[in-house]
C-alpha cells in the first residue's frame, strides 16, 4: 500500500495522540485516578506505573483537566507526540487525516 498525507506539520501533530502522566500527592490515589480518567473521552492506554498514572489522549483535554482537579496532583505532564509518532498515528488510523490524502 501507499499513503501520502498532505497537511501542515502543526495540523498533523494536533490530531495525533499525546502522552501524559499524573503523579498524585497521595500515591494511594493512583488507582482511583486511573479508573476515573479511563472514562474520559479521548483518553486511552491508561496504566498505573508505580506512584503515577500514564495515559494517551487525543483531542481536547478540558474534560481530563476538570476531572483531575478533583484530586490533589503533585505533577501532571502532557506532551505532544513527535512527528514520527504522528505519522504512525495517521498510518495506523489513530488520527484520521482530514486534509488531502492520496
N, C-alpha and C positions, 0 to 999 in steps of 0.2 A: 504494500500500500504506500500511498504518498500523502503527505499532509503539509499544507502550507497555510500559515496564518498571516494575514496582512493587517497589522494594527500597531499602534504605538506601544512601546515598551511599558509605559506607565499604565496603560489600559490592561495589558496582559497581567501585570503584577497585581492590579486592583481586583481582578477577577479570580486570582489564584488563592489557594489556601494559605493562611498564616499559621505559624506555630506559636503556641503560648504555654505559659506555666503560671501557676498560682502557688504561693507558699503562705499558708495561713499562719497567723500569730500563734495559735494553738494547734500543734500538729495533729491533735485528735479530730480536728475539723476537716482534715483532708478527704476522708471518705464521704462525708456529707456534701462537701463542695463538689466532688466528682459526680455524685449522684444527681445533684441539682443542675450542674451545667450540662450534663448529658442530655437533658431535656430541652435545652435552648436551641432554637432554630439556627442552623448553620454550624453547630458545634459537632465535632466527631472525634474519634480516636482518643477518648478520654481514658487516662490511666493514672493511678496513684503510684508515684515513684518516690519512695521514702516519705519525706515530710511534705512533698509538693504534689501537685496535680498537673499533669501535662495534657495538652489537647491540641487539636487543629480546629480552625474556624474559617468560614468563608462568608463574605457579605458583611452587612452592618453588625457592629458589636454592641450596640446600645443595650440589647436585652441581656447580654452577658455581663456588661458593666453594672447594670441595675441589679442583677441577681447577686453579683459578688459584693455589692455594697451592704448586703445583709450580714456579711461575715467580717471579722477582723482579719485583714490581709496584711502580711508583712511585706510581700513582694509580688508584683504582677509584671510579667513580661509578655509582650505580644510583638512578634517580628514578622514583617513581610517576607515572603519567600524570595529566594534569589531567582534570577532569570532562567537558569537551568531547570529548577523545580517548577517554575511557571510553565515552561514548555512542556514538561512531562505531565503536568496537571491538565493542560489542554489536550495533549495527545491521548491521555487515558480517559478523557471525558469528564474529569472532575470539575473543569471550568469550561463550559461550553462557549466556544467563540461566538461573538455577536457580530463581528465585523466580517470583512471579506475573507472567505476561505476558498481553497481550491484543492 
